[in-house]
């Protein structure tokens, strides 16, 4: 026996060690922050790296991109200063007049952006019900549709779309598929392996996990002119992720698997506890066997359903707001995927024009003691409904 290692380290190990990072000069096992805005060329006046200025990239951001590419099984990943800036770059790279297919209910920021671009005659948009592949297929326009947008599970109803099924339909029409899996990070769902051309995440959320940066990331199976176009849009708009935020993102990703596992267990416990509660009309969570998307979600997430869920309370819209307002441990705040649990009245946040149930409360379940979270929701419901 030689003792030689033949097994490649698992993703859990690779991410926990930031791709087995060791600083060549100091031996440090924690990456440093390279915050330079400009980079000197070598003695032959050639760039030492593929960038000479911060808008092109920087070593710390490049390191974070390498970790995400490994997580996603991607050829390349590209980080942006926010999730919306990444989405903007995708839309901007489309030619004028391009047709886009997107869900009727999705993250309201992207939906509003698509509507704005359509109002300015920049693109045209058709919509479908999340999870309904027949509607998705019917919304595609032959020889005109260039991009189909899937958000799975969708925000805030957590309906599940079959990524592989959508991919087959989209590619048959000659279009590209973008899968927004922000609610199920790549330790759960690797969208590219199911056929997506783009995998998108708001890295602000689970990838970072500590509510202290904004970031967005695109990952791709294959590169080409479209990827070069998106890179140039990022460069010209100056939306590359800053080194300090990239460093915090690396720090956050090192505990990704642990955080997501704990949040998933907590969410499942909470969903089961409040299913059938006298003051709750519906619990929306793909992990429940009664959920229509349960089996697809199970296949796409390896049986780990994540920390995102919604509840529709009985009573009035004001009752729902009061439930959020009276929580003592859940923060009444907007975002998701952090270590702390959040609750929000979605209609208040997304606005009157967004198609969301007026009594829907979106919950981002964190890593706290689950009994404390259950007790907090119960006391709030009791205060509102008696």
TORKOL-4160 file (C-alpha; in steps of 0.2 Angstrom, whole numbers, padded with zeros to 4 digits, m for minus):
386
<pt num="1" X="0000" Y="0000" Z="0000"/>
<pt num="2" X="0007" Y="0017" Z="m0006"/>
<pt num="3" X="m0004" Y="0028" Z="0004"/>
<pt num="4" X="m0007" Y="0039" Z="m0011"/>
<pt num="5" X="m0024" Y="0048" Z="m0012"/>
<pt num="6" X="m0034" Y="0043" Z="m0027"/>
<pt num="7" X="m0051" Y="0051" Z="m0022"/>
<pt num="8" X="m0054" Y="0069" Z="m0027"/>
<pt num="9" X="m0060" Y="0080" Z="m0012"/>
<pt num="10" X="m0079" Y="0082" Z="m0011"/>
<pt num="11" X="m0087" Y="0099" Z="m0015"/>
<pt num="12" X="m0090" Y="0100" Z="0004"/>
<pt num="13" X="m0071" Y="0099" Z="0007"/>
<pt num="14" X="m0066" Y="0110" Z="m0007"/>
<pt num="15" X="m0078" Y="0124" Z="m0003"/>
<pt num="16" X="m0074" Y="0123" Z="0016"/>
<pt num="17" X="m0056" Y="0125" Z="0012"/>
<pt num="18" X="m0059" Y="0139" Z="m0002"/>
<pt num="19" X="m0052" Y="0127" Z="m0015"/>
<pt num="20" X="m0038" Y="0122" Z="m0003"/>
<pt num="21" X="m0031" Y="0140" Z="m0002"/>
<pt num="22" X="m0013" Y="0142" Z="0004"/>
<pt num="23" X="m0004" Y="0159" Z="0002"/>
<pt num="24" X="0012" Y="0155" Z="m0007"/>
<pt num="25" X="0021" Y="0169" Z="0003"/>
<pt num="26" X="0015" Y="0168" Z="0020"/>
<pt num="27" X="0006" Y="0151" Z="0022"/>
<pt num="28" X="m0010" Y="0159" Z="0027"/>
<pt num="29" X="m0025" Y="0148" Z="0025"/>
<pt num="30" X="m0037" Y="0162" Z="0023"/>
<pt num="31" X="m0037" Y="0172" Z="0007"/>
<pt num="32" X="m0031" Y="0190" Z="0008"/>
<pt num="33" X="m0040" Y="0205" Z="0001"/>
<pt num="34" X="m0032" Y="0212" Z="m0015"/>
<pt num="35" X="m0040" Y="0229" Z="m0016"/>
<pt num="36" X="m0030" Y="0237" Z="m0030"/>
<pt num="37" X="m0039" Y="0247" Z="m0043"/>
<pt num="38" X="m0025" Y="0247" Z="m0056"/>
<pt num="39" X="m0012" Y="0234" Z="m0060"/>
<pt num="40" X="0006" Y="0236" Z="m0067"/>
<pt num="41" X="0011" Y="0227" Z="m0083"/>
<pt num="42" X="0026" Y="0216" Z="m0084"/>
<pt num="43" X="0043" Y="0220" Z="m0091"/>
<pt num="44" X="0037" Y="0215" Z="m0108"/>
<pt num="45" X="0022" Y="0227" Z="m0106"/>
<pt num="46" X="0010" Y="0213" Z="m0105"/>
<pt num="47" X="m0004" Y="0211" Z="m0092"/>
<pt num="48" X="0001" Y="0200" Z="m0078"/>
<pt num="49" X="m0017" Y="0194" Z="m0076"/>
<pt num="50" X="m0032" Y="0195" Z="m0088"/>
<pt num="51" X="m0035" Y="0212" Z="m0081"/>
<pt num="52" X="m0026" Y="0229" Z="m0079"/>
<pt num="53" X="m0040" Y="0239" Z="m0070"/>
<pt num="54" X="m0053" Y="0235" Z="m0057"/>
<pt num="55" X="m0068" Y="0235" Z="m0069"/>
<pt num="56" X="m0060" Y="0220" Z="m0078"/>
<pt num="57" X="m0059" Y="0210" Z="m0061"/>
<pt num="58" X="m0047" Y="0207" Z="m0047"/>
<pt num="59" X="m0039" Y="0192" Z="m0039"/>
<pt num="60" X="m0050" Y="0191" Z="m0024"/>
<pt num="61" X="m0066" Y="0192" Z="m0035"/>
<pt num="62" X="m0058" Y="0179" Z="m0047"/>
<pt num="63" X="m0055" Y="0167" Z="m0032"/>
<pt num="64" X="m0073" Y="0168" Z="m0027"/>
<pt num="65" X="m0079" Y="0165" Z="m0045"/>
<pt num="66" X="m0068" Y="0150" Z="m0046"/>
<pt num="67" X="m0076" Y="0143" Z="m0030"/>
<pt num="68" X="m0094" Y="0146" Z="m0037"/>
<pt num="69" X="m0089" Y="0138" Z="m0054"/>
<pt num="70" X="m0083" Y="0122" Z="m0044"/>
<pt num="71" X="m0100" Y="0122" Z="m0035"/>
<pt num="72" X="m0110" Y="0124" Z="m0050"/>
<pt num="73" X="m0100" Y="0113" Z="m0062"/>
<pt num="74" X="m0098" Y="0128" Z="m0073"/>
<pt num="75" X="m0086" Y="0132" Z="m0086"/>
<pt num="76" X="m0085" Y="0149" Z="m0079"/>
<pt num="77" X="m0094" Y="0161" Z="m0067"/>
<pt num="78" X="m0095" Y="0179" Z="m0067"/>
<pt num="79" X="m0098" Y="0190" Z="m0051"/>
<pt num="80" X="m0107" Y="0207" Z="m0051"/>
<pt num="81" X="m0110" Y="0220" Z="m0038"/>
<pt num="82" X="m0128" Y="0215" Z="m0036"/>
<pt num="83" X="m0141" Y="0202" Z="m0042"/>
<pt num="84" X="m0150" Y="0215" Z="m0052"/>
<pt num="85" X="m0134" Y="0220" Z="m0060"/>
<pt num="86" X="m0131" Y="0202" Z="m0066"/>
<pt num="87" X="m0149" Y="0201" Z="m0072"/>
<pt num="88" X="m0147" Y="0218" Z="m0081"/>
<pt num="89" X="m0132" Y="0212" Z="m0090"/>
<pt num="90" X="m0141" Y="0196" Z="m0097"/>
<pt num="91" X="m0155" Y="0207" Z="m0103"/>
<pt num="92" X="m0144" Y="0220" Z="m0110"/>
<pt num="93" X="m0134" Y="0207" Z="m0120"/>
<pt num="94" X="m0150" Y="0203" Z="m0130"/>
<pt num="95" X="m0153" Y="0211" Z="m0147"/>
<pt num="96" X="m0166" Y="0224" Z="m0148"/>
<pt num="97" X="m0183" Y="0216" Z="m0152"/>
<pt num="98" X="m0178" Y="0200" Z="m0144"/>
<pt num="99" X="m0193" Y="0190" Z="m0136"/>
<pt num="100" X="m0191" Y="0184" Z="m0118"/>
<pt num="101" X="m0202" Y="0171" Z="m0109"/>
<pt num="102" X="m0203" Y="0174" Z="m0090"/>
<pt num="103" X="m0215" Y="0168" Z="m0075"/>
<pt num="104" X="m0230" Y="0178" Z="m0071"/>
<pt num="105" X="m0224" Y="0177" Z="m0053"/>
<pt num="106" X="m0206" Y="0179" Z="m0049"/>
<pt num="107" X="m0194" Y="0191" Z="m0040"/>
<pt num="108" X="m0203" Y="0207" Z="m0042"/>
<pt num="109" X="m0187" Y="0217" Z="m0046"/>
<pt num="110" X="m0183" Y="0207" Z="m0061"/>
<pt num="111" X="m0201" Y="0206" Z="m0066"/>
<pt num="112" X="m0202" Y="0226" Z="m0065"/>
<pt num="113" X="m0186" Y="0227" Z="m0075"/>
<pt num="114" X="m0193" Y="0216" Z="m0089"/>
<pt num="115" X="m0209" Y="0226" Z="m0090"/>
<pt num="116" X="m0199" Y="0242" Z="m0091"/>
<pt num="117" X="m0188" Y="0236" Z="m0105"/>
<pt num="118" X="m0204" Y="0230" Z="m0114"/>
<pt num="119" X="m0212" Y="0247" Z="m0111"/>
<pt num="120" X="m0197" Y="0255" Z="m0119"/>
<pt num="121" X="m0199" Y="0244" Z="m0134"/>
<pt num="122" X="m0182" Y="0236" Z="m0131"/>
<pt num="123" X="m0188" Y="0218" Z="m0129"/>
<pt num="124" X="m0205" Y="0209" Z="m0129"/>
<pt num="125" X="m0211" Y="0198" Z="m0115"/>
<pt num="126" X="m0223" Y="0183" Z="m0113"/>
<pt num="127" X="m0227" Y="0175" Z="m0097"/>
<pt num="128" X="m0232" Y="0158" Z="m0090"/>
<pt num="129" X="m0237" Y="0150" Z="m0074"/>
<pt num="130" X="m0222" Y="0144" Z="m0064"/>
<pt num="131" X="m0221" Y="0125" Z="m0065"/>
<pt num="132" X="m0232" Y="0124" Z="m0080"/>
<pt num="133" X="m0222" Y="0118" Z="m0094"/>
<pt num="134" X="m0236" Y="0117" Z="m0106"/>
<pt num="135" X="m0239" Y="0136" Z="m0104"/>
<pt num="136" X="m0220" Y="0139" Z="m0105"/>
<pt num="137" X="m0220" Y="0130" Z="m0122"/>
<pt num="138" X="m0235" Y="0139" Z="m0128"/>
<pt num="139" X="m0227" Y="0156" Z="m0124"/>
<pt num="140" X="m0212" Y="0153" Z="m0135"/>
<pt num="141" X="m0212" Y="0161" Z="m0152"/>
<pt num="142" X="m0202" Y="0151" Z="m0165"/>
<pt num="143" X="m0187" Y="0160" Z="m0172"/>
<pt num="144" X="m0189" Y="0175" Z="m0161"/>
<pt num="145" X="m0188" Y="0169" Z="m0143"/>
<pt num="146" X="m0170" Y="0171" Z="m0137"/>
<pt num="147" X="m0171" Y="0168" Z="m0118"/>
<pt num="148" X="m0183" Y="0159" Z="m0106"/>
<pt num="149" X="m0182" Y="0163" Z="m0088"/>
<pt num="150" X="m0186" Y="0150" Z="m0075"/>
<pt num="151" X="m0186" Y="0154" Z="m0056"/>
<pt num="152" X="m0187" Y="0138" Z="m0046"/>
<pt num="153" X="m0193" Y="0138" Z="m0033"/>
<pt num="154" X="m0202" Y="0154" Z="m0038"/>
<pt num="155" X="m0203" Y="0169" Z="m0026"/>
<pt num="156" X="m0214" Y="0170" Z="m0015"/>
<pt num="157" X="m0226" Y="0155" Z="m0019"/>
<pt num="158" X="m0211" Y="0142" Z="m0020"/>
<pt num="159" X="m0219" Y="0133" Z="m0035"/>
<pt num="160" X="m0207" Y="0121" Z="m0043"/>
<pt num="161" X="m0202" Y="0121" Z="m0062"/>
<pt num="162" X="m0194" Y="0105" Z="m0069"/>
<pt num="163" X="m0177" Y="0112" Z="m0076"/>
<pt num="164" X="m0173" Y="0097" Z="m0087"/>
<pt num="165" X="m0191" Y="0098" Z="m0094"/>
<pt num="166" X="m0189" Y="0116" Z="m0097"/>
<pt num="167" X="m0172" Y="0114" Z="m0105"/>
<pt num="168" X="m0178" Y="0101" Z="m0118"/>
<pt num="169" X="m0192" Y="0113" Z="m0123"/>
<pt num="170" X="m0181" Y="0129" Z="m0124"/>
<pt num="171" X="m0167" Y="0121" Z="m0133"/>
<pt num="172" X="m0179" Y="0113" Z="m0146"/>
<pt num="173" X="m0184" Y="0131" Z="m0150"/>
<pt num="174" X="m0166" Y="0137" Z="m0152"/>
<pt num="175" X="m0167" Y="0148" Z="m0136"/>
<pt num="176" X="m0157" Y="0149" Z="m0120"/>
<pt num="177" X="m0163" Y="0145" Z="m0103"/>
<pt num="178" X="m0159" Y="0155" Z="m0087"/>
<pt num="179" X="m0163" Y="0146" Z="m0071"/>
<pt num="180" X="m0163" Y="0157" Z="m0056"/>
<pt num="181" X="m0160" Y="0146" Z="m0041"/>
<pt num="182" X="m0157" Y="0159" Z="m0028"/>
<pt num="183" X="m0168" Y="0149" Z="m0016"/>
<pt num="184" X="m0159" Y="0133" Z="m0019"/>
<pt num="185" X="m0140" Y="0137" Z="m0019"/>
<pt num="186" X="m0129" Y="0125" Z="m0029"/>
<pt num="187" X="m0125" Y="0114" Z="m0014"/>
<pt num="188" X="m0144" Y="0109" Z="m0017"/>
<pt num="189" X="m0147" Y="0112" Z="m0036"/>
<pt num="190" X="m0134" Y="0113" Z="m0050"/>
<pt num="191" X="m0145" Y="0120" Z="m0063"/>
<pt num="192" X="m0132" Y="0118" Z="m0077"/>
<pt num="193" X="m0132" Y="0099" Z="m0075"/>
<pt num="194" X="m0151" Y="0099" Z="m0078"/>
<pt num="195" X="m0148" Y="0108" Z="m0095"/>
<pt num="196" X="m0149" Y="0127" Z="m0090"/>
<pt num="197" X="m0137" Y="0138" Z="m0100"/>
<pt num="198" X="m0136" Y="0151" Z="m0087"/>
<pt num="199" X="m0137" Y="0148" Z="m0068"/>
<pt num="200" X="m0141" Y="0164" Z="m0058"/>
<pt num="201" X="m0140" Y="0167" Z="m0040"/>
<pt num="202" X="m0142" Y="0183" Z="m0030"/>
<pt num="203" X="m0126" Y="0179" Z="m0020"/>
<pt num="204" X="m0132" Y="0191" Z="m0007"/>
<pt num="205" X="m0142" Y="0177" Z="m0001"/>
<pt num="206" X="m0137" Y="0159" Z="0003"/>
<pt num="207" X="m0120" Y="0160" Z="m0005"/>
<pt num="208" X="m0114" Y="0174" Z="0007"/>
<pt num="209" X="m0127" Y="0169" Z="0021"/>
<pt num="210" X="m0123" Y="0183" Z="0033"/>
<pt num="211" X="m0133" Y="0198" Z="0026"/>
<pt num="212" X="m0117" Y="0209" Z="0024"/>
<pt num="213" X="m0115" Y="0211" Z="0006"/>
<pt num="214" X="m0124" Y="0213" Z="m0011"/>
<pt num="215" X="m0119" Y="0202" Z="m0025"/>
<pt num="216" X="m0125" Y="0193" Z="m0040"/>
<pt num="217" X="m0117" Y="0178" Z="m0050"/>
<pt num="218" X="m0120" Y="0170" Z="m0067"/>
<pt num="219" X="m0113" Y="0153" Z="m0071"/>
<pt num="220" X="m0112" Y="0145" Z="m0088"/>
<pt num="221" X="m0110" Y="0127" Z="m0096"/>
<pt num="222" X="m0102" Y="0134" Z="m0111"/>
<pt num="223" X="m0094" Y="0151" Z="m0116"/>
<pt num="224" X="m0095" Y="0160" Z="m0132"/>
<pt num="225" X="m0099" Y="0178" Z="m0140"/>
<pt num="226" X="m0114" Y="0180" Z="m0128"/>
<pt num="227" X="m0102" Y="0177" Z="m0113"/>
<pt num="228" X="m0090" Y="0190" Z="m0120"/>
<pt num="229" X="m0104" Y="0202" Z="m0122"/>
<pt num="230" X="m0110" Y="0200" Z="m0104"/>
<pt num="231" X="m0092" Y="0203" Z="m0098"/>
<pt num="232" X="m0090" Y="0219" Z="m0108"/>
<pt num="233" X="m0107" Y="0225" Z="m0101"/>
<pt num="234" X="m0100" Y="0222" Z="m0084"/>
<pt num="235" X="m0084" Y="0231" Z="m0088"/>
<pt num="236" X="m0092" Y="0246" Z="m0096"/>
<pt num="237" X="m0105" Y="0248" Z="m0082"/>
<pt num="238" X="m0092" Y="0245" Z="m0068"/>
<pt num="239" X="m0102" Y="0232" Z="m0059"/>
<pt num="240" X="m0089" Y="0219" Z="m0055"/>
<pt num="241" X="m0090" Y="0214" Z="m0037"/>
<pt num="242" X="m0078" Y="0224" Z="m0026"/>
<pt num="243" X="m0064" Y="0214" Z="m0018"/>
<pt num="244" X="m0070" Y="0217" Z="0000"/>
<pt num="245" X="m0087" Y="0210" Z="m0004"/>
<pt num="246" X="m0079" Y="0195" Z="m0014"/>
<pt num="247" X="m0068" Y="0192" Z="0002"/>
<pt num="248" X="m0084" Y="0191" Z="0013"/>
<pt num="249" X="m0092" Y="0180" Z="0000"/>
<pt num="250" X="m0078" Y="0168" Z="0001"/>
<pt num="251" X="m0079" Y="0168" Z="0020"/>
<pt num="252" X="m0098" Y="0165" Z="0019"/>
<pt num="253" X="m0097" Y="0151" Z="0006"/>
<pt num="254" X="m0085" Y="0141" Z="0017"/>
<pt num="255" X="m0100" Y="0137" Z="0028"/>
<pt num="256" X="m0112" Y="0135" Z="0014"/>
<pt num="257" X="m0116" Y="0117" Z="0016"/>
<pt num="258" X="m0118" Y="0118" Z="0035"/>
<pt num="259" X="m0129" Y="0133" Z="0035"/>
<pt num="260" X="m0141" Y="0126" Z="0021"/>
<pt num="261" X="m0142" Y="0109" Z="0029"/>
<pt num="262" X="m0148" Y="0117" Z="0046"/>
<pt num="263" X="m0159" Y="0130" Z="0038"/>
<pt num="264" X="m0168" Y="0116" Z="0028"/>
<pt num="265" X="m0170" Y="0105" Z="0043"/>
<pt num="266" X="m0178" Y="0120" Z="0053"/>
<pt num="267" X="m0189" Y="0125" Z="0038"/>
<pt num="268" X="m0196" Y="0107" Z="0036"/>
<pt num="269" X="m0199" Y="0106" Z="0055"/>
<pt num="270" X="m0208" Y="0123" Z="0055"/>
<pt num="271" X="m0218" Y="0119" Z="0039"/>
<pt num="272" X="m0225" Y="0102" Z="0046"/>
<pt num="273" X="m0229" Y="0110" Z="0063"/>
<pt num="274" X="m0239" Y="0124" Z="0056"/>
<pt num="275" X="m0248" Y="0114" Z="0042"/>
<pt num="276" X="m0266" Y="0113" Z="0047"/>
<pt num="277" X="m0264" Y="0127" Z="0060"/>
<pt num="278" X="m0281" Y="0135" Z="0064"/>
<pt num="279" X="m0275" Y="0152" Z="0060"/>
<pt num="280" X="m0266" Y="0148" Z="0044"/>
<pt num="281" X="m0274" Y="0145" Z="0027"/>
<pt num="282" X="m0259" Y="0137" Z="0018"/>
<pt num="283" X="m0241" Y="0133" Z="0021"/>
<pt num="284" X="m0231" Y="0135" Z="0004"/>
<pt num="285" X="m0216" Y="0124" Z="0005"/>
<pt num="286" X="m0209" Y="0111" Z="m0008"/>
<pt num="287" X="m0203" Y="0100" Z="0006"/>
<pt num="288" X="m0221" Y="0095" Z="0011"/>
<pt num="289" X="m0227" Y="0079" Z="0002"/>
<pt num="290" X="m0244" Y="0088" Z="m0001"/>
<pt num="291" X="m0235" Y="0101" Z="m0012"/>
<pt num="292" X="m0238" Y="0099" Z="m0030"/>
<pt num="293" X="m0220" Y="0102" Z="m0034"/>
<pt num="294" X="m0213" Y="0090" Z="m0021"/>
<pt num="295" X="m0207" Y="0076" Z="m0031"/>
<pt num="296" X="m0198" Y="0087" Z="m0044"/>
<pt num="297" X="m0190" Y="0098" Z="m0030"/>
<pt num="298" X="m0184" Y="0082" Z="m0021"/>
<pt num="299" X="m0176" Y="0076" Z="m0037"/>
<pt num="300" X="m0168" Y="0093" Z="m0041"/>
<pt num="301" X="m0162" Y="0096" Z="m0023"/>
<pt num="302" X="m0156" Y="0079" Z="m0018"/>
<pt num="303" X="m0170" Y="0079" Z="m0005"/>
<pt num="304" X="m0165" Y="0095" Z="0003"/>
<pt num="305" X="m0178" Y="0108" Z="0001"/>
<pt num="306" X="m0170" Y="0124" Z="0008"/>
<pt num="307" X="m0175" Y="0137" Z="0021"/>
<pt num="308" X="m0188" Y="0147" Z="0011"/>
<pt num="309" X="m0207" Y="0145" Z="0014"/>
<pt num="310" X="m0222" Y="0156" Z="0014"/>
<pt num="311" X="m0238" Y="0155" Z="0025"/>
<pt num="312" X="m0255" Y="0163" Z="0020"/>
<pt num="313" X="m0264" Y="0167" Z="0036"/>
<pt num="314" X="m0282" Y="0168" Z="0039"/>
<pt num="315" X="m0291" Y="0184" Z="0042"/>
<pt num="316" X="m0287" Y="0201" Z="0033"/>
<pt num="317" X="m0272" Y="0208" Z="0025"/>
<pt num="318" X="m0269" Y="0219" Z="0041"/>
<pt num="319" X="m0269" Y="0203" Z="0052"/>
<pt num="320" X="m0255" Y="0196" Z="0041"/>
<pt num="321" X="m0245" Y="0212" Z="0043"/>
<pt num="322" X="m0249" Y="0211" Z="0062"/>
<pt num="323" X="m0242" Y="0193" Z="0063"/>
<pt num="324" X="m0226" Y="0199" Z="0055"/>
<pt num="325" X="m0225" Y="0215" Z="0066"/>
<pt num="326" X="m0228" Y="0205" Z="0083"/>
<pt num="327" X="m0214" Y="0192" Z="0080"/>
<pt num="328" X="m0200" Y="0195" Z="0093"/>
<pt num="329" X="m0187" Y="0183" Z="0086"/>
<pt num="330" X="m0190" Y="0184" Z="0067"/>
<pt num="331" X="m0184" Y="0200" Z="0060"/>
<pt num="332" X="m0197" Y="0210" Z="0050"/>
<pt num="333" X="m0185" Y="0213" Z="0036"/>
<pt num="334" X="m0183" Y="0210" Z="0017"/>
<pt num="335" X="m0170" Y="0197" Z="0010"/>
<pt num="336" X="m0167" Y="0179" Z="0012"/>
<pt num="337" X="m0154" Y="0166" Z="0015"/>
<pt num="338" X="m0145" Y="0173" Z="0030"/>
<pt num="339" X="m0141" Y="0164" Z="0047"/>
<pt num="340" X="m0155" Y="0174" Z="0055"/>
<pt num="341" X="m0174" Y="0171" Z="0052"/>
<pt num="342" X="m0184" Y="0185" Z="0043"/>
<pt num="343" X="m0202" Y="0187" Z="0040"/>
<pt num="344" X="m0210" Y="0200" Z="0028"/>
<pt num="345" X="m0227" Y="0204" Z="0022"/>
<pt num="346" X="m0224" Y="0202" Z="0003"/>
<pt num="347" X="m0237" Y="0213" Z="m0004"/>
<pt num="348" X="m0231" Y="0228" Z="0006"/>
<pt num="349" X="m0213" Y="0225" Z="m0001"/>
<pt num="350" X="m0217" Y="0221" Z="m0019"/>
<pt num="351" X="m0231" Y="0234" Z="m0021"/>
<pt num="352" X="m0249" Y="0234" Z="m0027"/>
<pt num="353" X="m0245" Y="0229" Z="m0045"/>
<pt num="354" X="m0237" Y="0212" Z="m0040"/>
<pt num="355" X="m0248" Y="0197" Z="m0041"/>
<pt num="356" X="m0246" Y="0191" Z="m0023"/>
<pt num="357" X="m0259" Y="0185" Z="m0010"/>
<pt num="358" X="m0263" Y="0199" Z="0002"/>
<pt num="359" X="m0261" Y="0188" Z="0017"/>
<pt num="360" X="m0245" Y="0180" Z="0012"/>
<pt num="361" X="m0230" Y="0181" Z="0024"/>
<pt num="362" X="m0213" Y="0175" Z="0017"/>
<pt num="363" X="m0201" Y="0167" Z="0029"/>
<pt num="364" X="m0183" Y="0165" Z="0027"/>
<pt num="365" X="m0178" Y="0152" Z="0040"/>
<pt num="366" X="m0161" Y="0153" Z="0048"/>
<pt num="367" X="m0150" Y="0142" Z="0059"/>
<pt num="368" X="m0157" Y="0147" Z="0076"/>
<pt num="369" X="m0165" Y="0134" Z="0088"/>
<pt num="370" X="m0181" Y="0129" Z="0079"/>
<pt num="371" X="m0191" Y="0127" Z="0095"/>
<pt num="372" X="m0188" Y="0146" Z="0098"/>
<pt num="373" X="m0194" Y="0150" Z="0080"/>
<pt num="374" X="m0210" Y="0140" Z="0082"/>
<pt num="375" X="m0213" Y="0147" Z="0099"/>
<pt num="376" X="m0211" Y="0165" Z="0091"/>
<pt num="377" X="m0223" Y="0162" Z="0077"/>
<pt num="378" X="m0236" Y="0154" Z="0089"/>
<pt num="379" X="m0236" Y="0169" Z="0101"/>
<pt num="380" X="m0238" Y="0181" Z="0087"/>
<pt num="381" X="m0252" Y="0171" Z="0079"/>
<pt num="382" X="m0260" Y="0170" Z="0097"/>
<pt num="383" X="m0258" Y="0189" Z="0099"/>
<pt num="384" X="m0267" Y="0193" Z="0083"/>
<pt num="385" X="m0281" Y="0180" Z="0083"/>
<pt num="386" X="m0283" Y="0177" Z="0101"/>
